[in-house]
Amino acid sequence: MPDRALPVIAVLATGGTIAGAQADATSAGYKSGSFSVNDLLAAVPQLAGIAEIRAEQVANVGSQNMTHEVWRTLAQRVDALCQDASVAGIVITHGTDTLEETAYFLSLVNRHDKAVVLVGAMRPATALGAEGPANLYNAVALARHPDARGRGPIVVMNEDVHYAREIQKIASAGLCAFASPNRGRAGVMHGGVPCFYSRNTTVYGAQSEFSLALLEKAGWPRVDIVYAHANLQSDLIDFLASAVDGIVLAGVGDGNATDLAIDSLRRAADDGVAVVRSSRTGSGFVARDVELDDATLGFVAAGDLNPQKARILLMLALSVTRDPAGLQQIFDRY
């Protein structure tokens, strides 16, 4: 029987590379989500010494196939587990491709202080030197630690700890594939103990005005991303504008694009489509009314949110307001 003195950590598994399997241990190819949550836990017997684990298989997909339906289920389970006084913390295993998006979404709809830790792996479970077991151990150790409370959902990868709003996947392969380029990592894990460098000073959790209920009432507004490039034409944007509630421009430099594209986005904004300018560069700040006259065009500047997180914030913001000035206030705050 488990030691009831140990803290209870809920582990919600969604698949990903951490649960992936190869044809052989040296193969580059693999199938995400090949192993169950119980398989992952069995590979880390040391967990029995630090926590009582309650495991749930929420999904089992590569995170390129992450859906709003899975987000809905995760948000509901996280909310219920946060209200369960017997649970000390929550760990979510996740594919790395969209891990940052799920973390940021949960940070804006989860209104509790209980530790929520997301974790993945860059190497599948069957690979030589698979880091998944060590990452999972650190995630559970972090979720049970009192210093992890009150920081919103956090991510641990390769012994680095990141806040949900800041983390980005910056490489397609290799262990050092995650960073927080604008504000720096939150801390590190050392011997299973977190060492935090800073507090989370952004808006999240109980400070957030968003909720799953508001999102459901608004019907999960559809927001898509347009990637700027040389010679970007207007026809794609014109077509997209007829099908969506919002468009995020992953712009060049300071959130810019060709004159044709900007004019198409202006028409979309005139027709009531929310338009947010962000940058494809991977870091830095998209400032309002610098290269473009956002106030006249009806655009919103994303600040230092990357395009994929700007999409999430815009989707949630549209559950509260569709006024461009109100949307800009939200982006300025969050």
Secondary structure, 3 states (H helix, E strand, C coil): CCCCCCCEEEEEEEECHHHCEECCCCCCCEECCCCCHHHHHHCCHHHHHCCEEEEEEEEEECHHHCCHHHHHHHHHHHHHHHCCCCCCEEEEECCCCCHHHHHHHHHHHCCCCCEEEEECCCCCCCCCCCCHHHHHHHHHHHHCCHHHCCCCCEEEECCEEEECCCCEECCCCCCCCEECCCCCCCEEEECCEEEECCCCCCCCHHHCCCCHHHHHHHCCCCEEEEECCCCCCCHHHHHHHCCCCEEEEEEECCCECCHHHHHHHHHHHHCCCEEEEEECCCCCCECCCCCCCHHHHCEEECECCCHHHHHHHHHHHCCCCCCHHHHHHHHHHC
